[in-house]
């Protein structure tokens, strides 16, 4: 029978997979959690749309101004902005991309070409790609409005630039995923990243002392960037505007060569995945003794597990290092004996702001606390324990992490600029308890209602549930707004101790509400058993 079956074309294979993905999405919307997830993504997309549309106007205006006023050499700056955003944004916000594991496509009878086309097309689903395509379209419209004769060249260059960028972004993401599949490589990568973040604080002093030497050095290095893709694209458009068709052909050919070279490397990476490359790591857990006798055995076991998850997941561990580093940077920039900013901030204002930043960063994972459970979620329903014990263990681990981060930040702030007055200090500490404990009940409800599976050692496809992100965003705004009003009420009323007293009452109410919600959260988890297992056991 195989001899009489006609071969299936590439377009047919792509159309079949696209239709299957559409059916999966449409059928998934029958579930309430999926509909809320889609609603959250739509609302987040609306907020992101304002950012994209605003820059669309800027790119249109820039392209029109550069071509109409004859400043052709500046046109390449627009391509540089798009190029840097397209390539750098996915590295720092990989979770906003299309969440799909390409290994799952190997279940279908696809050939390598169809696998490559589908994998490349998924690169256009990233936020950075969608935004960049909109900006390229705005540039094209601006160029056509200024000089209609440039439109054919602009369409050609924009198409080549789009192909080049989406190929390079998929290639870089695939390489990073392969490099970060090993734990030691992840640790080295993030150590270098943290070092680079800390070094940003040294840019201003370095420029102050060595600015005279760096200027001529930069002028000597800039010509070497002239052969990079954004510069070639800008030079090609400038040549088209000046009717220098030789340079137009040269710039377009350079973009084509870049795209071809990146495509060859991406083809090899996708070919390795097509042959069944598996990026994973396994490590035998080491036995460790701890002392958690004050907790019940069930809660203590969950705390131990959460601690091991934290120490073995470099991506999560990275979030614990960044807040103290940012505190050091902010403290140096805005306060201290020698602030880098011309407008230093007093400890009375900087201290609450930095504590609010810590809560904002560290509370995010709590809204999807079952993210890394995977198939282990089934054990919770078979083990002799209640879900209130699970929530207690996970929340205790989060509170411990937040406590350690707060102490480290306090030490740094005391060393850099000193602590604020006692009323502000106590009010801020009580506000932290109110904001954190008050959010835990909401975060637990979000984790049960909108679960989303995440994988260790991956940077692509790690998107949180859209509704969970929206809930976290809304809760942070509400609690932050209430805390700011209470904190400033001390100045409005003239009573410096009023915020501390008010936050103490609010913190006590938040703690009482949290413990009162544990039993209802336990019952909700039993009701959402199928939702949890289906979402986390994929």
Buried (B, 14 or more C-beta within 10 A) or exposed (E): EEEEEEEEEBEEBBEBBEEEBEEEEEEEEEBEBBEBBBEBBEBBEEEBBEEBEEBBEBBBEBBBBBBBEEEBEBBBEBBBBBBEBBBEBBBEBBBBBBBBEBEEBBEEEBEEBBBBBBBBBBBBEBBBBBBBBBBBBBBBBBBBBBBEEBBEBBEBBBBBBBBBBBBBBBBBBBEBBBBBBBBEBBBBBBEEBBEEBEEEBEEEEEEEEEEEEEEEEEEEEEEEEEEBBBBBBBBBBBBBBEEBEEBBEBBBEBBBBBBEBBBEBBBEBBEEBBEEEEBEEEEEEEEEEEEBEEBBEBBBBBBBBBBEBBEBBBBBBBBBBBBBBBBBBBBBBBBBEEBBEEEBBEBBBBBBEBBBBBBBBBBBBBBBBBBBBBEEBBEBEEEEBBBBBBBBBBBBBBBBBBEEBBEBBBEBBEEBBEEBEEBBBBBBBBBBBBBBBBBBBBBBBBBBBBBBBBBBBBBBBBBBBBBBBBBBBEBBEBBBEBBBEBBEBBEEEEBBEBBBBBBBEBBBEBBEEBEEBBEEBBEBBEEBBEBBBBBBEE
